[in-house]
């Protein structure tokens, strides 16, 4: 994977982990009530997987490497 770019979408993006074939991003955005919402996305071309918790995303990110 070349220099990773985050998936399209609003908010602040942080690259959490990167491997040759995949990257894991955190997306932080504020909802209408002012509450911050975080999502975790794994970009594993051609698919993008979305998780609500870091633990779920990290487990899948590592499992993808076991294949």
C-alpha positions in Angstrom: 0.0 0.0 0.0 1.4 3.4 -1.0 1.0 6.4 1.2 -2.4 5.8 2.8 -5.2 8.3 2.4 -8.3 8.1 4.6 -11.6 7.2 3.3 -13.9 10.0 2.2 -15.9 11.6 4.9 -16.1 14.6 7.3 -14.2 15.0 10.6 -10.7 14.6 11.8 -8.8 11.5 10.6 -5.9 9.8 12.4 -3.8 7.0 10.9 -3.5 4.4 13.7 -1.8 1.5 12.0 -0.5 0.6 8.6 0.8 -2.6 6.9 1.8 -3.1 3.3 -1.8 -4.2 2.4 -4.1 -2.3 4.8 -4.4 0.7 7.1 -6.6 1.5 10.1 -8.0 5.0 10.6 -9.9 6.7 13.4 -12.5 9.2 12.3 -13.7 11.8 14.9 -16.6 14.0 14.2 -19.2 16.0 16.2 -22.9 15.2 16.0 -25.7 17.8 16.0 -25.8 17.8 19.8 -22.1 18.5 20.1 -21.1 15.0 21.1 -17.9 13.6 19.6 -18.3 10.3 17.8 -15.4 8.1 16.9 -15.4 5.4 14.3 -12.6 3.0 13.3 -12.1 2.1 9.6 -9.9 -0.5 8.1 -9.0 0.1 4.5 -8.2 -3.2 2.9 -8.6 -2.6 -0.8 -11.0 -3.0 -2.4 -13.1 -3.0 0.8 -13.4 -0.7 3.8 -14.6 -2.1 7.1 -16.2 0.1 9.8 -16.3 -0.5 13.5 -17.7 1.4 16.5 -14.9 0.3 19.0 -11.2 0.3 18.8 -11.0 -3.2 20.2 -13.2 -4.7 17.4 -11.2 -2.9 14.7 -7.8 -3.8 16.1 -8.9 -7.5 16.4 -10.0 -7.6 12.8 -6.9 -5.6 11.6 -4.7 -8.3 13.2 -6.8 -11.2 12.0 -6.5 -9.9 8.4 -2.8 -10.5 8.7 -3.3 -14.1 9.7 -4.8 -15.0 6.3 
